[in-house]
Amino acid sequence: RVEAVIRLRRLNGIWKTADGTAHQQLTLDASVFTFDLWLLGDGSFC
């Protein structure tokens, strides 16, 4: 879970750039982030 939090903070940093390309990358990483949480068995995360 610690790694997930660190990754989420990194995504928040990318979000602050407010760049189109960075936003697209954010969407991609967010999908992987959600998938990783499901692999960890965290069903409470939507």
Secondary structure, DSSP 8 states (H G I E B T S, - for coil): -HHHHHHHHHHHHHHHT--HHHHHHHHHHHHHHHHHHHHTT-TT--
